């Protein structure tokens, strides 16, 4: 896998020409259901990740870069 590079044409980070998706996963303590939400924008994704970390009804919150 190559290095992360900025594509000025699309305005997104890419690895080997593939746009990076920022993924937040968490588990609801009420239902036990696992959730996944993908973001194209790193700032929006990370803000949501921080919000879910503080959420009283969410556990096992993770932040990932896909395709990494």
N, C-alpha and C positions, 0 to 999 in steps of 0.2 A: 504494500500500500504506500502511495506517495505522500508528499507533504501537503499540509493544508495551505491553499493559496486563495487570495482574494480575486474574484472575477468582477472587474469594474463594469462590464457590460450588463451582467445580471444583478449586481449589487449583493452577491452572496459569497460565502466561503465555500470552497470546493476541495475535494480530494480526487485526484485523477479525473477531473472534469465532472464529477458527481457532486451535486449540491449537498451540503451537510444539513441534516435535520437534527433539531434539538428536542430530545424526548424526556418528558417528565412522567414517572410512574409512581403510583401510591396505592395504598390499600385502605379501604373504608373500615373503620372500627365498628360501625353500625351494622353493616351487611356482610363484611368480610370479602366484599367484591374488590378485585384488582382493577385499576383504571390506568389508561395510557392516554397522554395528550402530546401531539407533535407540534413543533413550532418551526417556522422558517427563519424567524428573527431571533438572534441570540439574546437580545435584551428582554424581549417579551417572554421567552422561554425561561430565562433565569429569574425574572420577577415572579412568574407563576410558581416556579420551584420554591422560592423563598416563602411565598404565600402559603403553599401547601405544607411546608415545614412547620409553620406556626399554627396551622389549622388543628383545632382540638379533636377533630373526627378523622384525621388521616395519620397513618403510620407507614413506615418503610418507604419514605419518599426518596426517589433517586433521580439523578440528572445524568443523561447520557448524550453523546454525540453519535449520530448514525450517519455514515457507515462505519465509524470507528469501532 
